[in-house]
Structures are given as structure tokens and as C-alpha cells.
Amino acid sequence: MKLTKNTAGRRVPDIVNGVAQTPYKGAGKFAPTGTKAAPPIRAAQDYPADGDKRVPSIKEALERAGLADGMTISSHHHFRNGDLLMVPVFDAAAQLGLKNLRWFPSAAFPCHEPIIKHMESGVISHIEGSLNGPLGRFASEGRMNGTAVLRSHGGRWQAVQDGEVHIDLALLAAPTADPFGNATGDRGPSACGLLGFGLVDSLYADRSIVVTDDLVPFPCVPWQIMGQNIDYVVEVDQVGDPSKIVSGSTRLTRSPDRLYIAELTAKFVRAAGIMRDGFSFQAGAGGTALAFAIYLREMMQEAGVKARFIRGGSTKYLVEMLEEGLTDFILDGQTFDLEGVRSMRENPGHIDTSPFTSYNWHGKGNFASMVDVVVLGATEVDLNFNANVVTHSDGVMLHGIGGWQNCLASACTILPIPSFRDRIPIIVDEVTTLCGPGELIDVVVTERGIAINPLREDLIQATRRSGLPIKPLAQIKAEVEALVGGPPQKPALADEVIGIVKWVDGTVLDSVFKIEAN
Amino acid sequence: MSKTSISGIPATRLRSDCVVAYTPATGGALKITVRSKVLALYGEAIRQQAAATLADLEIASGHLEIDDFGALPFVLQARIEAAVKGAYPDLQAVSLPPRTDHKRVKSSRDRFRRSRLYIPGVQPKMMVNAALHGADGIILDLEDSVAPAEKLSARLIVRNALRVLDFGASERMVRINQGARGRRDLEAIIPEPVQLILAPKVESAEELRAIDQLISDISQAAGRKEPVYLMPILESALGITRAVEIAAASPSNVALAIGLEDYTADLGVQRTEEGRESFYARSVLVNAARAAGLQAIGTVYSDVDNEAGLAAAAREARSLGYDGMGAIHPRQVGIIHAGFAPDAGEVEKAQEIVRAFQAAEEQGLGVVALGSKMIDPPVVKRAQRTVDLAVAAGLLKRGWKGKAK
């Protein structure tokens, strides 16, 4: 694999899984050309006139859809760690004797660990999508056949739309659907909120299968997924466990340090003048981001300030803000708990969005850049504010990108992070994997102080007399290194690329290298 | 066969901590085994530190095994020393991390002690950022929160924490054990930058005088010039009965504290939310403290999730004459400070008195008057303290005098 240096100074391959790649050119510098991809034309004469597209089993649906060796299967992750569909799908593919499939999920979770055996046996060649936990470790150890391709939520839409990834077969878990294939996520015993991550799959795939455990007679409304894009409908006992969408990253923190960081972040947003009538914010998953929203809510109540919209991942905390009238809208990309699901179903101010409306860079604008302030996590930040979210400092890939890269387009990006975890410093000389260029990251809030990107003279001026502990990133780094016994040694990484990180425009931002087994 | 000595509790896998085992051997090469969750990043540093620590302790044989979950160097060093000293209890050598030079806030007899945040001596993760939460005092606890098997480890971790960590504006307090164990605690702690010692379960003036004497001796030997203040904790019927003598026993006393868990157990009654069973004791303690010119410090409120209950307890303690109370979670600190803040009426009145005093001083008058009333010096002093409290609680700006009228 030939590696060349991109504009960010990172070594990236020019061909990945047999596909030629464009190296990263700089934020907003790559100009796409050509026309969008399109699915094949279908005709109504080939579909049942009574609208009943039901097929008795997943296995039969895979056969009828013509699944063959080397094809690409896609899926959405609205059930997060409670997905019950994709393990049986690949079990069925294995029974059919299929080989060399590519799985293209919007994200994979620890619940998908059983799929490792299908990668070992060759049923699946590789996964392109956010790899959380065990699958990430599997890939990091160099045990996956192909190369992992990590994309943001917006980047996944872009890749399909631009024809970079062709989906042969989409499998769409649907909490409620009708026999025609209209489907919704906001109701039914397994309600998960919305199906926005699966929308691009339904629009661009050659064939699409809706799988549901709550079949209703036509019409299923609202039709978040339209039956006109669906080939087959399969009924199963349970399509997902919505209680598990509340996984680790979406629980409120109880750590006093993290609560302190969250409060400091909210104070910064207030002091910088961002919290004003009609403003907007987004707080991602992660305990600190949730706590930030709670502190900000208190400050908004105190100041009598109301937001125009909040971007979800929705949680019960955001739902309460909507119901209290602290915001006109929640523009929601995925629901992180059951209160979010209920609100999306019942509250006309709780709007479901997709990566197309929110994040896609190759469109005529998107919501992310209209957000006044976004609060995100990170595993590492360097002194130029470049940040990492996919690998840890020891080189192991454990997280996906999610909407993180797309959110960097907001007017103010804040990373509230502890300055070290256990012994490992978060502020480093060079990030292990570059996921977000520093020019787009404005503020880092740690328990030891707040660092503002020198590019943001306006924020520096606005908070100069705030009394907040504002200091250079280098000073926080030095304080931490004194405590942990100096910067860490370089982890032993092989010069073998096991994954790449795409930027929002489809160019290659960085490579993830194989870890040496210890 | 040599017996293995262990510092840390195996199987707890406590983050930012470690378990160290040392098995002595006569002769043979020194063996160091490191297992760590940060091995890829700090494996070499841990190995080097282990070797250096053993060299400090003059250990050249045996087997040292480290199971590390991201412990900071000062913790590793303490646990290695504790494991070795578990095997060789009479070993005199020590292994001290270099002292870090932080801006250290000086303590004083009558500084605010509204909140004191308890941190178990074996919870280093909680020590590192303890200063963030704005408590008036941070207590590194060697007593009730530390299991008997971990007493030596706690002593060394706390000693090293005092050398290395920045506790910011918080007063640095240590609660020692009783008896012989407490004396060894003092030997390790007093040479370090501790500012106040809490003596538990004090029941007599002699007991306290002995502690005071030992502190003086250790201070002298260590060349320590800064004072060490004392806060005896009365937590038995006998202690309460002798509160007056105990309060007057030592010039180092700055406050009396009450401990109600043990006190109610001593009486053989349930500790209740309304606290009628301890009303007498709490009143006696305030009286004894005031009579000796000391602060009176209340007990801890143990239900961390009940913020309203804590707020009520703090208000009540203040109304009885208490100056502060204990906190067992950082989230309690702000609530306690609000509870011990003066109310608006008090602040306004105190401001008037302070202004009148200032005016009298400027005019060279010996007597302070407010309207037709004469104001005594103790009233002025109290008013000044109320104003200072209001500033500390964020109710008044520091420069409020400038903005008057």
C-alpha cells in the first residue's frame, strides 16, 4: 500500500479496498464534480398490485434480492447497542454459503461482536462504518481482511450519493411498517425514534428490505421510509431492543470532575455571549455533554433566554427543555432514550432529520453550520487544536466518528474533556489519528482551565473579563505532564494501514495503523 | 518461605490506582513484573520508577509485582514503599517524590472553615482534582474510611499527595488515627505541608496535649516553622462532657468538631433527620468552642442525593452557632456554602456597622456609633466577618465599600 502525505501532513493510502482515493486538501478546499449516483429504474408491474411485499423469512428475502458473493449490505444503527437484526442477517448469509460481503453500517456496536466469526470465516470481507468496541479492536489488531473506512454520518450520505459506495442491498430495521414497506421508528413495541440514518440506503440501494416486528395494515404513517423505495418486507419477533439505545455514551455522568467541566463549559457559553434569545446548540452523546445541557438549561431559565432550536441526539433533558418552552424545536438526528422517542411521536416541535438535511457536505448547505455552539468529546487534542475521536493514545481504534466531524462546521466548537484519563494525557504533541483539523475547533475546556484557539480573537475578547480560568493549551499540557510523570512513550504501531479516516468531503484525512499485539 | 506483602486491594481494579505485591527473598536477583492498562504508553516509566523506588528503600532482592490501572507516579511510589514495608516493618529508609512548588495559600486561626471535604486516604483519584470544588478545607482521611489492611498504604499515599498535589485555596487537613497508629501517622505527615490535624474521638485534655506535644517535637526535628492547627473531634458522651477542658487544652486548637455517627451509637440511639437526640451535644459543643474562642464545626450529612436535606442541615447548624460542616461529596460543597452564608438583612446591617467603623476611624474617633447607638468592638468584628462571609459566598462584590452611597 503506497502512502503519500496529504495537506494536513498525514500519511494516507492512495488506493483502499481497490478504490482510488483523493488525499485531504484542506477544510472546504476540495471541489467535487460530476453528477450524483442513482439506483436502477424499477417498474410497478414487477411488484404486487395489492402492495403486499411480504416474504416469510430474512433468508428468503436475501435470496429473492439476489444477494451474491462480494456484494455490499447496509444497515442503520438507530437501535445502537440493541440491534437484533444484523447478526441473524449474516448468520443467514453464512447459511446461504455467501462469501466476501462488505458490511456498510452507519455504525457497529459491541452487540455485533458475533459478526467477528463471519469475518474470520470469510463471509464478510470487511466493514466500512464506525467500529465501536470489540470490532474496532479486531480491526486494530490487523485481523480484518479489508481496510476499515471510517466516515462521519454526513460523509456516509456523501459517499453513497457521490457513487463512492454502491449499496447492493439495504436492510432496514423498522419498529413499525406496513406490507408495502412504508416504515417509521417513532412507534411500535420496539420504537427507536426515527430512521434517518437508513434514509440514504432506501434511496440509493439496488434492493431494500424492511424488517419489522410491528406490521400494521397500509398505510403506516408517518412514513419516515417510503414503501416506493422498498422491495421486500419481513416480519420477525423482535427487531431491536430499544432499552439498549441508552448505552454507555449516553448516560449522565456522576463524576464530580466531569460535572465541573460541564458547568465550566456552560459558563463559557454564557460569558461568550452565545447564550442569547434565538440561539441554537448541539450537545452530543457522552455524559459530560449531557451534563452541559443541564447546566445550560439552568442558566437559560435564570436569564430568561430561549433557544430557537436544539440539535439532537435527543435525551429526556432536551425533551424537558422543549416542553418547558426553552426551545422552539428539537431537530433530531437520533433518539438517545425513550423519552426522546415519545417526544418525537407526540410533539410537533420535535422534528426528525437525516444526515442529508443535517450533515451532508455535498449538498446546498446543511443544518450543522447554522448551529451557534456545539459541545463534543475527543480522545486527544494537540497544541494546534487538532483532535482525535477514533483511536486512543495506545493506537487502538475503539470509536466511530458519528456526527462529530460534521458538527465542526458550527459557529463555535467546544471540546469539554478531562485533561488526563487515568494516567494518559489528553493534550498531546501529535494526535494518534487526525479526525478534525484544529482550525475548526475553537475551545477546549478541561478541569484545569479553558483554552481558546488563538484564531478566535473574538471569543478571547468576549471572555477576557469573565473571571473564567482561561489559559494557553500548552500550560494545561505542562501541568498535566508534571503530574503524570512526563509525556507517554510512543506506542508500538506497525507501518500497516488497517483503516482510513475520511473527511466530510470524501477525501482521506488520516490512516489508522495496526497495533503490535502485546 | 517468604510471605508476600500487598498494598492495594486485589480484584478492585480501581481506576487511577494500582496493586503492588512484594515477596522478599534472601539473595538472588531483584525481579520486577509490571502489568498495566497503560503499558503501551508508560510501561517503561513504571519499570524505571519501580527500580528507583526499590533503590531508595535499599531493596536489592525479592519479587515486586505491579498491577496498574493508571496510577499516577506518586501513588505507585507510595504503594511500592507500603508493600516493601509490609514485608520489612522496621525498615527506616523512605522513598519520597520531589516536592512540587505550588503557590500555597497560608492558613490562619480564624480562616473560613465552612466546608471540609473528606477524601479517603486510599482514593488517590479523588485527591488529584479535589481543589477544583472550592471547599474551604480538604481532609485526607487516614481513619474511618481506610480499612485496617490499608492503613500503612493510606499514610504513605497521603504523605506523597501532600508533597506533590496542588490543593489550591483549600486548607490542607489530615484526619489521623487514634493511639499508636495516630502517632505514626503524625511522624509521616507533619514534615509535609499539612496545615491542620483532625484528632478523632478525643475524650480528654491530656490526650490532646500529648498529640500537640508530639507535633511540636516532630516539627522541631523536621525544621518545620509553619504552625499545625488542631481540630479535635468529639464523638462520644465523655468527649462532649469534657468539651470545655478539651477546647482549652491546646493553644493549637482552632475549632471543635462534632461527630454524630459515633456519638449517637455511644448514646445507644438512632440518628434521625431532625436530630433531637443530638441537640444537647451540639449546643454544648458550640458553647465550649465559643468559650475558648474556637470555631464550632458540624458533622457530615451522609445522604449525598438529598440536596434539600443537606441545605436544611446547613441552615440549622448555622442557626445554632456553627461555622461549618463536613462534606463527603464535592457536590455538597456549594450547598453547604450557601447554607452558611448570611441572609440579606444580616449583610445589610453588617455593612452599615463596617461603614460606621470606617467613618469613625477616618475621623479619628475612638468610639463607633450607628445612629444613637454605640457599637462595641466585638460587634464590629462580627460585622466584618459577616461581610467577609457574604463576599466568600458571592453575595457581595469584593470592592463593595467603594460603591457605597
HADDOCK unambig.tbl for C-alpha pairs under 7 A between the chains (distance, minus, plus):
assign (segid A and resid 256 and name CA) (segid B and resid 330 and name CA) 6.39 0.50 0.50
assign (segid A and resid 256 and name CA) (segid B and resid 331 and name CA) 6.99 0.50 0.50
assign (segid A and resid 394 and name CA) (segid B and resid 40 and name CA) 5.88 0.50 0.50
assign (segid A and resid 394 and name CA) (segid B and resid 41 and name CA) 6.42 0.50 0.50
assign (segid A and resid 422 and name CA) (segid B and resid 15 and name CA) 6.47 0.50 0.50
assign (segid A and resid 422 and name CA) (segid B and resid 16 and name CA) 4.77 0.50 0.50
assign (segid A and resid 422 and name CA) (segid B and resid 70 and name CA) 4.64 0.50 0.50
assign (segid A and resid 422 and name CA) (segid B and resid 71 and name CA) 6.64 0.50 0.50
assign (segid A and resid 423 and name CA) (segid B and resid 16 and name CA) 6.75 0.50 0.50
assign (segid A and resid 423 and name CA) (segid B and resid 70 and name CA) 4.84 0.50 0.50
assign (segid A and resid 423 and name CA) (segid B and resid 71 and name CA) 6.21 0.50 0.50
assign (segid A and resid 423 and name CA) (segid B and resid 72 and name CA) 5.84 0.50 0.50
assign (segid A and resid 484 and name CA) (segid B and resid 72 and name CA) 5.47 0.50 0.50
assign (segid A and resid 484 and name CA) (segid B and resid 73 and name CA) 6.34 0.50 0.50
assign (segid A and resid 485 and name CA) (segid B and resid 73 and name CA) 6.33 0.50 0.50
assign (segid A and resid 488 and name CA) (segid B and resid 41 and name CA) 4.90 0.50 0.50
assign (segid A and resid 488 and name CA) (segid B and resid 42 and name CA) 5.68 0.50 0.50
assign (segid A and resid 489 and name CA) (segid B and resid 41 and name CA) 4.94 0.50 0.50
assign (segid A and resid 489 and name CA) (segid B and resid 42 and name CA) 6.20 0.50 0.50
assign (segid A and resid 490 and name CA) (segid B and resid 41 and name CA) 6.38 0.50 0.50
assign (segid A and resid 491 and name CA) (segid B and resid 40 and name CA) 5.18 0.50 0.50
assign (segid A and resid 491 and name CA) (segid B and resid 41 and name CA) 5.78 0.50 0.50
